[in-house]
Amino acid sequence: MKKNVKIFLQFILWVMVISLIATPVWGKPLPNDRQILMAASQEFVIESVGELVNDNFADATILEGESGTATGHTYGATLEEGEPNPWPDTNEGDASVWWSWQAPSTGTYAFDSICDLTVDETNFIDVYSGSSLSALTSLAGNEYVDWDTDNIDRVVFKATAGTTYHIAVSAFQNYPITIDLAWSKVTPPANDDFAYATSIGTASGTDSSSIWDATVEPDESYYLYVPGEGFVVNSIWYQWTAPTTGSFTFDTVGSGMKDTMLDVYAGTSFETLASLAHNDDFFSGNNWSNVLIDATEGSSYYICVTGYWGCKGPVTLNWYANEAPVITSLNEATFTVGSSGTFTVTATGIPDPDINLNSGSLPAGVSYTSSTKTLSGTPAMGTGGVYNLVFTAVNSTGSPSMQNFTLTVQEAPSFTSTNQATFLVGIPSSHTIVTHGYPAPSVELTSGSLPAGVTYDSTTRRLSGTVTDTAGTYPLVFTASNGIGSPATQNFWLLTLYAAPEITEQPHSMMATTSDLAIFSVTATGSPVLSYQWQVCTSTKKNTWSDLAGATESVYITPQATLKMDGYQYRVIISNSAGSIISNPATLTVFSAPTSQSNVEVEVIGAFDSVSQNIEWPIGVHSLGPQDAEGVQVTCTLGKFTRFVSVDLSSIPGATYKVQGSKVIVDLGTLSGDCDFTLTTNVGRATSPTVLTVSASTTSFDTDLANNSATYEVTWP
């Protein structure tokens, strides 16, 4: 003991000295400082653990007996040229030591290697047969027994009496380790070999076993190698005949070993096995496995459970028939605004289905969490109503299950419209009370009196009518209720006001012959009762207006017209207690008694031609009698930037025209009926649209001037 303590203290001193030498002042280690430290550590530890005697295959330490123990280390060990790499998928075995053992009897044996370090992936143990380094055959290998015990490795293999086997323990990345080696004869599980697979011919069940002492058959590792997950180094087998056709799941949930791999095959031998499903890690938080297959009634299947990279321990195999998903929860739920709500969507099915919200919008404040399959939250104000959703449950079996779902959000009533309205006396008026809430609230007038002429309809929630009383203020109370929460009330003010006069139709200019009467009229609204006063202006230059005695109605009839009255203008002042308004002036035109009377009407349409960029304007002029219209003249005013092209008067004998700037003036003479002509213009620099204005005049007395003009608009691309 004193010698070992002395050696250890010398080792610490040398490590400190070498560290100072190997590290420059700026703190960066020299490239080979690890090798220097490693060499220093080996030099001192070797004195404690002994010389390395079994580094090479030819120098293997001999082991004897059905069971026993041995020790060793890898301080100073190397990887001999031509030595097999312990793990083909990696290149991490940098050093190894060897033992040789001759089986004293035929049977299954286990070799355990325990090293003094617990660094992840510290050591590997491999068993080979063969007489030389170049002729070795790998029989078994192991990197882990358990993820929690990285320093223990175990290999189990079938040995034949008298056969010599070679055991190699490798150090990961040349870690120097000490090794405790133990071996013994063991009894493998009954279903260790493919040929002795445990029969599990039911639709569902559970079987408990272990692969602690399981082996791998000679062809098994070759045929069942999974790239990236290592060779099969131990396994147990099950044979299952499908009782029905359908989907089935196999898993290792509940297994005591840390990391399982699970495979399902069809076939009768290693050479003919066809993989149907493979899984390493399926369940979150552990390393259990899960596979799903579509099975055919009466068909035989083989299930293999192995340990990832040689993990060992108790195994639980579960199998069961899968079921298509069916949503079983109610298809409706009710939440209330301002209150927390929750609803869980449930479904049956094997495997347990995922349930997703496939369509539909949720109210603000409410969300769906697929991991917990719950609707939850507090609906925000203003979200009351019905929300149509679709949930879908899906698993790996059958078709998805869909459910049309109704989320009803109840909301207590509230008023959203203004709390006052103004009605004008004598004018039809209305106001609608607006509320929010679900179900839709009923709104009642619960307090206050309405003015005469106004009513409230609770069905339409409308105040409406024509106030017949005087102006005033009417305080009212409306109450909204829907059975959710407390009723809402609104203090409401209905104001009734007088309406100042408003003209809805102005007086029109009139024409009269001498000795005839002219009639002017106006249409207006307002309350209270309107009063009228007509005025006349006899000189537009002076613009002086005088009241007409007795002209106090909405209609004014002039005395018999004289030529002196030609050009007189008439207007009316309308007033009540709320205000007054003056109409537009209307002009009286007086003619001498005509020799003939007529009525000239004009109309126009137009069409654009994209090829010529011309517009053709068909124009119709009509003499509506009672006598011929004399001296008929038609003036056509062109739109801005359009150009005159032609006018076709061929159908009107004696008609002539002249162009004056943007006007085309057509003289038709005496017109006794209808006539038509066509004006053609070009759009030129004009932009769409353009308008043509046409007006007609006659030297005869025209009894109706309202139809003497017409316009038409033409557009183009």
Secondary structure, DSSP 8 states (H G I E B T S, - for coil): -HHHHHHHHHHHHHHHHHHHHHS-TTS---TTHHHHHHHHHHHHHHHHH-----SSGGG-EEE-SSSEEEEEE-TT----TT---S-TT---EEEEEEEEEE-SSSEEEEEEEEES---TT-EEEEEEESSSGGG-EEEEEES-SBTTBTTEEEEEEEE-TT-EEEEEEEEETT---EEEEEEEEE---TT-SGGG-EE--SSSEEEEEE-TT----TTHHHHT--TTS----SEEEEEEE-SSSEEEEEE-TT-SSSBEEEEEEESSSTTT-EEEEEES--STTSB--EEEEEE-TT-EEEEEEEEGGG--SEEEEEEEE-EEEEE-S-SEEEEETTS-EEEE--EEEES--EEEEEE----TTEEEETTTTEEEE---TT--EEEEEEEEEE-SSSS-EEEEEEEEEEEEEEE-S-SEEEEEBTSEEEEE--EEEES--EEEEEE----TTEEEETTTTEEEEEB-S-SEEEEEEEEEE-SSSS-EEEEEEEEEE-EEEEEEE----EEEETT---EEE-EEEEES--EEEEEEES-TTTT--EE-TT--SSEEE--S--GGGTT-EEEEEEEETTEEEE---EEEEEE---S-EE-EEEEE--EEETTTTEEEEEEEEEE-SSS-EEEEEEEEE--TT-EEEEEE-TTSTT-EEEEETTEEEEEEEEESSEEEEEEEEE-TT--S-EEEEEEEE-SSEES--TTSEEEEEE---
